[in-house]
Amino acid sequence: MSRIRVVTSSGEARIGVERHLRIDTGVAALATSPLRVGTKRPVLMTFDHVISHGERGILSMCKKTSLSVALTGLVAGLFVTLPASDANAATWTTHTKKYSQTKSFYSKPLKRCVRTTLSGKVTFKYGYIVGRHTYKDIKVIEPKMATKVLTKCSGGKAATTTKMEMTQRWYESRKCEMEVGVSAGAPWSISVTPTVECGSRKAGTRKSVYGNKNKTYTQSNTGRPLYFKGKLEIRHSPTAKYDRRFCMSGRPTVQAYVKNNSDAWSQTMKFCFKR
Protein backbone atom coordinates (compact mmCIF):
# COMPACT_ATOMS: atom_id res chain seq x y z
CA MET A 1 0.00 0.00 0.00
CA SER A 2 1.52 3.35 -1.01
CA ARG A 3 0.80 6.85 0.14
CA ILE A 4 1.74 10.05 -1.67
CA ARG A 5 2.35 13.16 0.41
CA VAL A 6 3.17 16.76 -0.54
CA VAL A 7 5.72 18.38 1.75
CA THR A 8 6.20 22.18 1.88
CA SER A 9 8.04 24.42 4.35
CA SER A 10 4.72 25.19 6.05
CA GLY A 11 4.10 21.56 6.97
CA GLU A 12 3.08 18.23 5.51
CA ALA A 13 -0.29 17.39 4.01
CA ARG A 14 -1.26 13.92 2.80
CA ILE A 15 -2.98 13.74 -0.57
CA GLY A 16 -3.75 11.01 -3.07
CA VAL A 17 -5.43 7.63 -3.14
CA GLU A 18 -3.95 4.44 -1.68
CA ARG A 19 -3.18 1.68 -4.19
CA HIS A 20 -2.14 -1.97 -3.41
CA LEU A 21 1.06 -2.66 -5.34
CA ARG A 22 4.06 -4.87 -4.95
CA ILE A 23 6.75 -2.37 -5.76
CA ASP A 24 10.35 -1.57 -4.89
CA THR A 25 11.22 1.20 -2.38
CA GLY A 26 11.33 4.61 -4.06
CA VAL A 27 8.41 3.95 -6.45
CA ALA A 28 4.80 4.62 -5.54
CA ALA A 29 1.36 4.56 -7.07
CA LEU A 30 0.11 7.61 -8.94
CA ALA A 31 -2.22 9.82 -6.88
CA THR A 32 -5.52 10.57 -8.53
CA SER A 33 -6.42 13.51 -6.25
CA PRO A 34 -5.47 16.98 -7.61
CA LEU A 35 -2.64 18.90 -6.02
CA ARG A 36 -3.63 21.80 -3.81
CA VAL A 37 -2.21 25.06 -5.21
CA GLY A 38 -1.32 27.64 -2.62
CA THR A 39 2.43 28.07 -2.27
CA LYS A 40 5.19 29.72 -4.22
CA ARG A 41 7.74 27.33 -2.72
CA PRO A 42 8.98 24.23 -4.60
CA VAL A 43 6.89 21.12 -3.95
CA LEU A 44 8.77 17.92 -2.95
CA MET A 45 7.12 14.53 -3.48
CA THR A 46 7.99 11.83 -0.88
CA PHE A 47 6.72 8.28 -0.73
CA ASP A 48 5.89 5.85 2.08
CA HIS A 49 5.43 2.22 1.25
CA VAL A 50 3.70 -0.60 3.00
CA ILE A 51 4.39 -3.74 0.96
CA SER A 52 2.07 -6.66 1.27
CA HIS A 53 4.28 -9.62 0.23
CA GLY A 54 1.49 -12.12 0.43
CA GLU A 55 -0.76 -10.08 -1.81
CA ARG A 56 -2.31 -11.79 -4.83
CA GLY A 57 -2.54 -10.25 -8.26
CA ILE A 58 1.11 -9.10 -8.31
CA LEU A 59 2.10 -6.78 -11.09
CA SER A 60 4.34 -8.18 -13.75
CA MET A 61 7.92 -6.92 -14.03
CA CYS A 62 7.15 -5.12 -17.25
CA LYS A 63 4.27 -3.26 -15.69
CA LYS A 64 6.52 -2.27 -12.78
CA THR A 65 9.11 -0.99 -15.19
CA SER A 66 6.53 1.06 -17.12
CA LEU A 67 5.12 2.48 -13.90
CA SER A 68 8.57 3.42 -12.65
CA VAL A 69 9.29 5.34 -15.83
CA ALA A 70 5.93 7.12 -15.66
CA LEU A 71 6.39 8.14 -12.04
CA THR A 72 9.90 9.42 -12.68
CA GLY A 73 8.46 11.81 -15.25
CA LEU A 74 5.65 12.79 -12.86
CA VAL A 75 8.04 13.70 -10.04
CA ALA A 76 10.22 15.72 -12.40
CA GLY A 77 7.17 17.59 -13.62
CA LEU A 78 5.94 18.32 -10.08
CA PHE A 79 9.21 19.76 -8.81
CA VAL A 80 8.23 23.25 -9.93
CA THR A 81 7.16 26.53 -8.40
CA LEU A 82 3.39 26.68 -8.08
CA PRO A 83 1.45 29.96 -8.43
CA ALA A 84 0.23 31.74 -5.32
CA SER A 85 -3.38 31.34 -4.29
CA ASP A 86 -5.68 34.28 -4.90
CA ALA A 87 -6.63 34.06 -1.22
CA ASN A 88 -3.22 35.50 -0.28
CA ALA A 89 -3.63 38.61 -2.45
CA ALA A 90 -5.70 41.56 -1.22
CA THR A 91 -8.25 43.42 -3.29
CA TRP A 92 -7.62 47.06 -2.38
CA THR A 93 -10.51 49.50 -2.16
CA THR A 94 -10.22 53.27 -1.68
CA HIS A 95 -12.28 55.08 0.95
CA THR A 96 -12.79 58.70 2.02
CA LYS A 97 -14.17 59.60 5.46
CA LYS A 98 -15.02 62.97 6.97
CA TYR A 99 -14.01 63.89 10.50
CA SER A 100 -14.93 66.71 12.90
CA GLN A 101 -14.53 67.24 16.64
CA THR A 102 -14.81 70.26 18.93
CA LYS A 103 -13.38 70.95 22.39
CA SER A 104 -13.51 74.01 24.62
CA PHE A 105 -11.31 75.59 27.27
CA TYR A 106 -12.18 78.35 29.69
CA SER A 107 -9.40 80.71 30.76
CA LYS A 108 -9.94 82.48 34.08
CA PRO A 109 -7.08 84.98 33.51
CA LEU A 110 -8.53 86.02 30.16
CA LYS A 111 -12.20 85.54 31.12
CA ARG A 112 -12.67 83.89 27.76
CA CYS A 113 -13.82 80.53 26.45
CA VAL A 114 -11.73 79.26 23.54
CA ARG A 115 -13.57 76.69 21.38
CA THR A 116 -11.56 74.81 18.76
CA THR A 117 -12.74 72.47 15.98
CA LEU A 118 -10.66 70.12 13.86
CA SER A 119 -12.30 69.00 10.62
CA GLY A 120 -11.40 67.59 7.23
CA LYS A 121 -11.16 64.24 5.44
CA VAL A 122 -9.10 61.07 5.63
CA THR A 123 -8.48 58.88 2.58
CA PHE A 124 -7.03 55.37 2.68
CA LYS A 125 -6.89 52.00 0.93
CA TYR A 126 -8.20 48.87 2.62
CA GLY A 127 -7.45 45.20 1.98
CA TYR A 128 -8.02 41.94 3.86
CA ILE A 129 -4.98 39.64 3.82
CA VAL A 130 -4.93 36.26 5.58
CA GLY A 131 -6.71 37.25 8.79
CA ARG A 132 -5.44 40.83 8.84
CA HIS A 133 -7.31 44.07 8.15
CA THR A 134 -4.71 46.14 6.32
CA TYR A 135 -4.67 49.90 5.69
CA LYS A 136 -2.25 51.85 3.51
CA ASP A 137 -1.87 55.16 1.61
CA ILE A 138 -3.45 57.02 4.53
CA LYS A 139 -3.76 60.79 4.03
CA VAL A 140 -5.28 63.60 6.07
CA ILE A 141 -6.91 65.86 3.47
CA GLU A 142 -7.64 69.57 4.02
CA PRO A 143 -7.04 69.50 7.80
CA LYS A 144 -8.79 72.60 9.08
CA MET A 145 -8.49 74.18 12.52
CA ALA A 146 -11.05 76.83 13.55
CA THR A 147 -11.23 78.68 16.87
CA LYS A 148 -14.06 80.80 18.29
CA VAL A 149 -13.79 83.14 21.28
CA LEU A 150 -16.71 83.36 23.71
CA THR A 151 -17.44 85.01 27.07
CA LYS A 152 -18.16 81.57 28.57
CA CYS A 153 -18.33 77.98 27.31
CA SER A 154 -22.01 77.38 28.04
CA GLY A 155 -24.40 79.93 26.57
CA GLY A 156 -21.68 82.51 26.13
CA LYS A 157 -21.67 85.39 23.68
CA ALA A 158 -19.01 86.14 21.10
CA ALA A 159 -15.90 87.82 22.48
CA THR A 160 -12.51 88.89 21.15
CA THR A 161 -8.83 88.28 21.75
CA THR A 162 -6.05 90.56 20.58
CA LYS A 163 -3.78 87.78 19.32
CA MET A 164 -4.06 84.05 18.67
CA GLU A 165 -1.52 81.27 18.05
CA MET A 166 -2.89 77.97 16.75
CA THR A 167 -1.04 74.70 16.14
CA GLN A 168 -2.36 71.32 15.03
CA ARG A 169 -0.30 68.11 15.20
CA TRP A 170 -1.17 64.74 13.65
CA TYR A 171 0.05 61.18 14.26
CA GLU A 172 -1.19 57.59 13.93
CA SER A 173 -2.48 56.43 17.32
CA ARG A 174 -3.93 52.90 16.95
CA LYS A 175 -0.59 51.07 16.98
CA CYS A 176 1.84 54.03 17.09
CA GLU A 177 3.81 52.56 14.18
CA MET A 178 3.25 54.64 11.04
CA GLU A 179 5.61 57.51 10.29
CA VAL A 180 4.14 60.80 9.09
CA GLY A 181 5.33 62.47 5.89
CA VAL A 182 4.96 65.95 4.40
CA SER A 183 5.20 67.17 0.81
CA ALA A 184 8.01 69.44 -0.27
CA GLY A 185 7.04 73.11 -0.08
CA ALA A 186 4.06 72.48 2.20
CA PRO A 187 3.64 74.56 5.38
CA TRP A 188 3.76 71.39 7.48
CA SER A 189 6.82 70.29 9.41
CA ILE A 190 7.66 67.15 11.39
CA SER A 191 8.45 67.54 15.08
CA VAL A 192 8.56 65.34 18.17
CA THR A 193 5.58 65.92 20.43
CA PRO A 194 4.40 64.33 23.70
CA THR A 195 1.25 62.25 23.17
CA VAL A 196 -1.25 60.52 25.44
CA GLU A 197 -1.33 57.25 23.45
CA CYS A 198 2.22 56.84 22.12
CA GLY A 199 4.60 58.77 24.37
CA SER A 200 7.00 61.02 22.47
CA ARG A 201 6.08 60.75 18.79
CA LYS A 202 6.94 62.45 15.52
CA ALA A 203 3.92 64.40 14.33
CA GLY A 204 2.97 66.46 11.30
CA THR A 205 2.86 70.00 12.67
CA ARG A 206 1.32 73.23 11.35
CA LYS A 207 1.42 76.53 13.25
CA SER A 208 -0.26 79.88 12.48
CA VAL A 209 0.00 83.20 14.31
CA TYR A 210 -2.73 85.84 14.05
CA GLY A 211 -1.81 89.29 15.36
CA ASN A 212 -5.20 90.94 14.97
CA LYS A 213 -8.17 91.43 17.26
CA ASN A 214 -10.95 89.07 16.26
CA LYS A 215 -13.75 86.69 17.32
CA THR A 216 -12.82 83.75 15.09
CA TYR A 217 -9.58 82.41 13.63
CA THR A 218 -9.28 79.74 10.92
CA GLN A 219 -6.26 77.79 9.72
CA SER A 220 -7.03 76.16 6.35
CA ASN A 221 -4.78 73.68 4.54
CA THR A 222 -6.44 73.18 1.15
CA GLY A 223 -4.24 71.13 -1.16
CA ARG A 224 -1.72 70.48 1.62
CA PRO A 225 -2.37 66.95 2.91
CA LEU A 226 -0.43 64.93 5.42
CA TYR A 227 0.42 61.35 4.49
CA PHE A 228 1.50 58.30 6.47
CA LYS A 229 4.09 55.80 5.29
CA GLY A 230 3.77 52.02 5.08
CA LYS A 231 0.92 49.73 6.07
CA LEU A 232 -1.07 49.27 9.25
CA GLU A 233 -2.19 45.69 9.98
CA ILE A 234 -4.84 44.76 12.54
CA ARG A 235 -5.30 41.04 13.15
CA HIS A 236 -8.81 39.66 12.92
CA SER A 237 -10.41 38.39 16.14
CA PRO A 238 -13.81 36.72 16.55
CA THR A 239 -14.42 38.32 19.95
CA ALA A 240 -17.40 40.63 20.41
CA LYS A 241 -15.22 43.55 21.50
CA TYR A 242 -12.93 43.27 18.50
CA ASP A 243 -12.10 46.66 16.92
CA ARG A 244 -10.66 46.65 13.39
CA ARG A 245 -10.45 50.44 13.01
CA PHE A 246 -7.26 52.43 12.58
CA CYS A 247 -6.96 55.75 14.43
CA MET A 248 -5.37 59.13 13.82
CA SER A 249 -5.00 61.75 16.54
CA GLY A 250 -5.05 65.49 16.08
CA ARG A 251 -3.57 67.54 18.91
CA PRO A 252 -4.59 71.22 18.76
CA THR A 253 -2.75 73.81 20.84
CA VAL A 254 -4.11 77.34 21.30
CA GLN A 255 -2.40 80.32 22.91
CA ALA A 256 -4.71 83.31 23.28
CA TYR A 257 -3.87 86.89 24.22
CA VAL A 258 -5.97 89.69 25.65
CA LYS A 259 -3.78 92.77 25.75
CA ASN A 260 -0.80 91.83 27.95
CA ASN A 261 -2.25 88.59 29.28
CA SER A 262 -2.03 85.17 27.65
CA ASP A 263 -3.13 81.63 28.36
CA ALA A 264 -2.53 78.31 26.55
CA TRP A 265 -4.52 75.12 26.09
CA SER A 266 -3.84 71.76 24.41
CA GLN A 267 -6.06 68.71 23.92
CA THR A 268 -6.10 65.43 21.97
CA MET A 269 -8.86 64.64 19.48
CA LYS A 270 -8.87 61.01 18.33
CA PHE A 271 -10.51 59.93 15.07
CA CYS A 272 -10.97 56.25 14.15
CA PHE A 273 -11.93 54.86 10.75
CA LYS A 274 -12.76 51.62 8.97
CA ARG A 275 -13.81 50.81 5.45
Secondary structure, DSSP 4 states (H G I P E B T S, - for coil): -EEEEEEETTEEEEEEEEE-----TT--PPP-SPPPP--SSBPEEEEEE---TT-SSPPPHHHHHHHHHHHHHHHHHHSSBPPPPGGGS---EEEEEEEEEEEEEEETTTTEEEEEEEEEEEEEEEEEETTEEEEEEEEEEEEEEEEEEES-TTTPPB--BSEEEEEEEEEE-SSS-PPEEE-TT-S-EEEEEEETTTEEEEEEEEEEEE-S-BSEEEE--TT--EEEEEEEEEE---STT----EEEEEEEEEEEEETTEEEEEE--EEEEE--
